């Protein structure tokens, strides 16, 4: 004999199954979109990276290459390995220069614009965010005019004119020369990594790449600022009010309350910054096209040149796969550095 309790459990179980099915039905379009536009392209790219594909004909008509494309990029001496190494070096300095600066500036601006006593907060938020929604190519062309030898930047800066857009000298090499190091130590000049000497790896960003980094910081800080601003406004005001009652100063409240509560947002912003900087392409294409002397070459731009200029679709796909794992590695490293202690 079935009791009322057993009937209630049966009805609850039926509702749970229906809700479970409804949940899958509602999420099916989004999951299908992720499968078609994200998962499948990644799998196809990984497959193409093991083929001799010219980028024009169907990849299904290509010949298998095994790991030849990866060996050509990582182990075999030649132009492609040296170009890939230069692209990694340049992009590493690009990430190292852009991500910390844009994150710091965005957080400072968000804290300032979150103050209640500040008048015209809406205007300032719009003004700081406006560069982020402007066409990147249009902004790059404007910066090209600003950084010309006879441009506004050299007119404002004291001292001699700087050739911003055609200067391959690395900042660290220039600093070493100022310190009297005209020739590198023998072990730095003779030790190689991916076809480049350690002295070339330690060149620092070129003057031209530095100008592009300034452009990237200017255009991306506004977006990161809005993300930080949303995180700050999500903090419960009662927490800070309790700290004020306990006698905490503004500096103590910032370091003991605001920063710890904003840690997930900081990790999110850093992750977006790393992904965006490792995929930089449009500014390079519009300003320098990889020059001068390949000091602004990046992996994303190298993918473009290998596919559309050299008809090496397999090499381009291999670079994309390596870049994917680089981004994943940096993301995991950031997660470890920003973890709860």
C-alpha positions as CSV (number, residue, x, y, z in Angstrom):
1,X,0.0,0.0,0.0
2,X,1.4,3.4,-1.1
3,X,1.5,6.0,1.6
4,X,0.9,9.7,1.2
5,X,4.6,10.4,1.9
6,X,5.7,8.0,-0.8
7,X,3.3,9.7,-3.3
8,X,4.8,13.1,-2.4
9,X,8.3,11.8,-2.9
10,X,7.3,10.4,-6.3
11,X,5.7,13.7,-7.4
12,X,8.8,15.6,-6.2
13,X,11.1,13.2,-8.1
14,X,9.0,13.7,-11.3
15,X,9.2,17.5,-11.0
16,X,12.9,17.3,-10.4
17,X,13.4,15.2,-13.6
18,X,11.2,17.6,-15.6
19,X,13.1,20.6,-14.3
20,X,16.4,18.9,-15.1
21,X,15.2,18.2,-18.7
22,X,13.9,21.8,-19.0
23,X,17.3,23.1,-17.9
24,X,19.1,21.2,-20.6
25,X,16.6,22.3,-23.2
26,X,17.1,26.0,-22.2
27,X,20.9,25.7,-22.3
28,X,21.0,23.6,-25.4
29,X,21.3,26.6,-27.9
30,X,24.2,28.1,-25.9
31,X,25.9,24.8,-25.6
32,X,25.4,24.1,-29.3
33,X,26.9,27.5,-30.1
34,X,29.9,26.8,-28.0
35,X,30.3,23.5,-29.6
36,X,30.1,24.8,-33.2
37,X,32.0,28.1,-32.8
38,X,34.5,27.2,-30.1
39,X,35.2,23.5,-29.5
40,X,35.1,22.4,-33.2
41,X,37.3,25.2,-34.5
42,X,39.9,24.3,-31.8
43,X,39.8,20.7,-32.7
44,X,40.0,21.4,-36.4
45,X,43.0,23.8,-35.8
46,X,44.8,21.1,-33.9
47,X,44.2,18.6,-36.7
48,X,45.3,21.1,-39.4
49,X,48.5,21.7,-37.5
50,X,49.5,18.1,-38.3
51,X,48.9,18.6,-42.1
52,X,50.7,20.1,-45.0
53,X,48.0,22.6,-45.9
54,X,48.5,25.6,-48.1
55,X,45.5,27.5,-46.7
56,X,43.8,27.7,-50.1
57,X,42.5,24.2,-51.0
58,X,40.4,22.1,-48.8
59,X,42.4,20.9,-45.7
60,X,40.9,17.4,-46.3
61,X,42.9,17.2,-49.5
62,X,46.2,18.0,-47.7
63,X,48.9,15.5,-46.8
64,X,49.7,14.4,-43.3
65,X,52.7,16.1,-41.7
66,X,52.8,14.6,-38.2
67,X,54.8,16.9,-35.9
68,X,56.8,18.4,-38.8
69,X,55.2,21.8,-38.4
70,X,56.0,21.9,-34.7
71,X,59.6,20.7,-35.3
72,X,60.0,23.5,-37.8
73,X,58.9,26.1,-35.3
74,X,60.7,24.7,-32.2
75,X,63.7,22.6,-33.1
76,X,64.8,22.9,-36.7
77,X,67.2,25.8,-37.4
78,X,65.8,28.3,-39.9
79,X,63.9,31.5,-40.6
80,X,60.6,30.2,-39.2
81,X,62.0,29.2,-35.9
82,X,63.9,32.5,-35.5
83,X,60.7,34.4,-36.5
84,X,58.6,32.4,-34.0
85,X,61.2,33.1,-31.3
86,X,61.2,36.8,-32.1
87,X,57.4,36.8,-32.0
88,X,57.4,35.2,-28.6
89,X,60.0,37.6,-27.2
90,X,58.2,40.6,-28.5
91,X,54.8,39.5,-27.2
92,X,56.3,38.6,-23.8
93,X,57.6,42.1,-23.3
94,X,54.2,43.4,-24.7
95,X,52.3,41.4,-22.0
96,X,54.8,42.4,-19.3
97,X,54.5,46.1,-20.2
98,X,50.7,46.4,-20.9
99,X,48.9,44.1,-18.4
100,X,50.3,45.4,-15.1
101,X,50.0,49.1,-16.2
102,X,46.5,48.9,-17.6
103,X,45.3,46.9,-14.5
104,X,46.9,49.4,-12.1
105,X,45.5,52.4,-13.9
106,X,42.1,50.9,-14.3
107,X,41.9,50.0,-10.6
108,X,43.0,53.5,-9.5
109,X,40.5,55.2,-11.8
110,X,37.7,52.9,-10.6
111,X,38.4,53.7,-7.0
112,X,38.4,57.4,-7.7
113,X,35.2,57.3,-9.8
114,X,33.5,55.2,-7.1
115,X,33.8,58.1,-4.6
116,X,30.4,59.6,-3.8
117,X,31.8,63.1,-3.4
118,X,33.1,63.2,-6.9
119,X,31.0,65.4,-9.2
120,X,30.5,64.5,-12.9
121,X,31.2,60.8,-12.4
122,X,29.1,59.9,-15.4
123,X,31.1,62.2,-17.6
124,X,34.4,60.9,-16.5
125,X,33.3,57.2,-16.8
126,X,32.2,57.9,-20.4
127,X,35.3,59.8,-21.2
128,X,37.7,57.1,-19.9
129,X,35.6,54.3,-21.6
130,X,35.3,56.0,-25.0
131,X,38.7,54.9,-26.4
132,X,37.7,51.3,-25.8
133,X,34.7,51.5,-28.2
134,X,36.5,53.5,-30.8
135,X,37.7,51.6,-33.9
136,X,41.2,50.2,-33.2
137,X,42.4,50.8,-36.7
138,X,41.2,54.5,-36.5
139,X,43.0,54.9,-33.2
140,X,46.1,53.3,-34.6
141,X,46.2,55.7,-37.5
142,X,45.8,58.7,-35.2
143,X,48.7,57.4,-33.0
144,X,50.8,57.0,-36.2
145,X,50.5,60.7,-36.9
146,X,51.1,61.5,-33.2
147,X,54.3,59.4,-33.0
148,X,55.9,60.6,-36.3
149,X,59.2,62.4,-36.1
150,X,57.4,65.7,-36.7
151,X,54.4,64.6,-34.6
152,X,52.9,66.0,-31.5
153,X,54.7,63.6,-29.1
154,X,58.1,64.8,-30.1
155,X,57.0,68.4,-30.1
156,X,55.9,68.0,-26.4
157,X,58.8,65.9,-25.1
158,X,62.0,67.7,-24.2
159,X,65.3,66.8,-25.9
160,X,65.9,65.4,-29.4
161,X,63.3,63.9,-31.7
162,X,62.7,60.2,-31.2
163,X,62.1,58.0,-34.2
164,X,59.2,56.1,-32.6
165,X,57.9,54.2,-35.6
166,X,61.1,53.0,-37.1
167,X,63.4,52.3,-34.2
168,X,64.4,48.6,-33.6
169,X,66.6,49.3,-30.6
170,X,65.4,47.5,-27.4
171,X,64.9,49.6,-24.3
172,X,67.1,47.2,-22.1
173,X,69.9,47.3,-24.7
174,X,69.7,51.1,-24.7
175,X,69.9,51.1,-20.9
176,X,72.9,48.8,-21.0
177,X,74.7,51.1,-23.4
178,X,74.0,54.0,-21.1
179,X,75.6,52.0,-18.3
180,X,78.7,51.4,-20.4
181,X,78.0,47.9,-21.7
182,X,78.7,48.2,-25.4
183,X,79.3,44.4,-25.9
184,X,77.3,41.6,-24.3
185,X,79.0,39.0,-22.1
186,X,80.2,36.0,-24.1
187,X,77.9,33.6,-22.4
188,X,74.9,35.7,-23.2
189,X,75.9,36.0,-26.9
190,X,76.8,32.3,-27.3
191,X,73.9,30.7,-25.4
192,X,70.8,30.2,-27.7
193,X,67.2,29.5,-27.1
194,X,65.0,28.8,-30.2
195,X,67.6,30.2,-32.4
196,X,68.1,33.5,-30.6
197,X,70.9,34.3,-28.2
198,X,70.1,35.2,-24.6
199,X,71.4,38.7,-25.4
200,X,68.7,39.0,-28.1
201,X,66.1,37.7,-25.6
202,X,67.1,40.4,-23.1
203,X,66.8,43.2,-25.6
204,X,63.5,44.5,-24.1
205,X,60.7,45.9,-26.1
206,X,61.8,48.0,-29.1
207,X,61.1,51.7,-29.2
208,X,58.4,51.1,-31.8
209,X,56.8,48.3,-29.8
210,X,56.8,50.7,-26.8
211,X,54.8,53.2,-28.7
212,X,52.3,50.4,-29.6
213,X,52.2,49.4,-26.0
214,X,51.2,53.0,-25.0
215,X,48.4,52.8,-27.5
216,X,47.2,49.5,-26.1
217,X,47.2,50.8,-22.6
218,X,45.2,53.9,-23.6
219,X,42.6,52.0,-25.5
220,X,42.0,49.1,-23.0
221,X,42.2,50.8,-19.6
222,X,38.6,52.1,-19.9
223,X,37.1,48.6,-20.3
224,X,39.0,47.3,-17.3
225,X,38.0,50.3,-15.3
226,X,34.3,49.5,-15.8
227,X,34.8,46.0,-14.7
228,X,36.6,47.1,-11.5
229,X,33.8,49.7,-11.0
230,X,31.2,47.0,-11.1
231,X,33.1,45.0,-8.6
232,X,33.5,48.0,-6.2
233,X,29.8,48.8,-6.3
234,X,29.1,45.1,-5.5
235,X,30.9,45.4,-2.1
236,X,28.4,45.6,0.7
237,X,28.6,49.2,2.2
238,X,28.0,47.8,5.7
239,X,31.4,46.1,5.7
240,X,33.2,49.4,5.2
241,X,30.9,51.1,7.7
242,X,31.7,48.5,10.3
243,X,35.4,49.1,9.7
244,X,34.9,52.9,10.1
245,X,33.2,52.2,13.4
246,X,36.2,50.1,14.5
247,X,38.5,53.0,13.7
248,X,40.1,51.8,10.5
249,X,41.7,54.5,8.4
250,X,41.1,54.9,4.6
251,X,44.3,53.2,3.8
252,X,43.6,50.3,6.1
253,X,40.1,49.9,4.7
254,X,41.5,49.8,1.2
255,X,44.2,47.2,1.8
256,X,42.2,45.1,4.4
257,X,38.7,45.2,2.9
258,X,38.6,46.5,-0.7
259,X,41.6,44.6,-2.2
260,X,40.8,41.2,-0.6
261,X,37.1,41.5,-1.7
262,X,38.2,42.5,-5.2
263,X,40.6,39.6,-5.7
264,X,38.2,37.6,-8.0
265,X,37.7,40.7,-10.1
266,X,41.4,41.4,-10.2
267,X,42.0,37.8,-11.4
268,X,39.3,38.2,-14.1
269,X,40.8,41.5,-15.3
270,X,44.3,40.0,-15.4
271,X,43.0,37.0,-17.4
272,X,41.3,39.3,-19.9
273,X,44.4,41.4,-20.2
274,X,46.7,38.4,-20.8
275,X,44.4,36.9,-23.4
276,X,44.0,40.2,-25.2
277,X,47.7,41.0,-25.2
278,X,48.8,37.6,-26.5
279,X,46.4,38.0,-29.4
280,X,47.4,41.5,-30.4
281,X,47.2,41.9,-34.2
282,X,45.3,45.0,-35.4
283,X,47.7,47.6,-34.0
284,X,50.7,45.7,-35.4
285,X,49.0,45.4,-38.8
286,X,48.1,49.1,-39.0
287,X,51.2,50.7,-37.5
288,X,54.4,48.6,-38.1
289,X,53.4,45.4,-40.0
290,X,55.9,43.5,-37.9
291,X,58.8,45.9,-38.4
292,X,61.3,47.4,-38.0
293,X,63.6,44.4,-38.2
294,X,60.7,42.2,-36.9
295,X,60.8,43.8,-33.4
296,X,57.0,44.2,-33.4
297,X,56.3,40.7,-34.8
298,X,53.8,38.8,-32.6
299,X,52.4,35.2,-32.8
300,X,49.0,36.4,-34.0
301,X,50.6,38.5,-36.8
302,X,52.9,35.6,-37.6
303,X,49.8,33.4,-38.0
304,X,48.5,35.9,-40.5
305,X,51.7,36.2,-42.5
306,X,52.3,32.4,-42.6
307,X,48.7,31.7,-43.8
308,X,48.0,34.5,-46.3
309,X,51.6,35.5,-47.4
310,X,53.4,32.2,-47.3
311,X,50.5,29.8,-47.9
312,X,51.6,27.7,-44.9
313,X,48.3,26.9,-43.2
314,X,49.8,24.0,-41.2
315,X,52.5,26.2,-39.8
316,X,49.9,28.9,-38.9
317,X,47.7,26.3,-37.2
318,X,50.7,25.0,-35.2
319,X,51.5,28.6,-34.0
320,X,47.8,29.0,-33.0
321,X,47.9,25.7,-31.0
322,X,51.1,26.7,-29.2
323,X,49.7,30.2,-28.5
324,X,46.6,28.5,-27.0
325,X,48.7,26.5,-24.5
326,X,50.8,29.7,-23.7
327,X,47.6,31.5,-22.8
328,X,46.3,28.6,-20.7
329,X,49.7,28.4,-18.9
330,X,49.7,32.1,-18.1
331,X,46.1,31.9,-16.9
332,X,46.9,29.1,-14.5
333,X,50.0,30.9,-13.3
334,X,47.8,34.0,-12.5
335,X,45.3,31.8,-10.7
336,X,48.0,30.4,-8.5
337,X,49.5,33.8,-7.8
338,X,46.1,35.4,-6.9
339,X,44.8,32.4,-4.9
340,X,43.5,32.7,-1.4
341,X,46.3,32.3,1.2
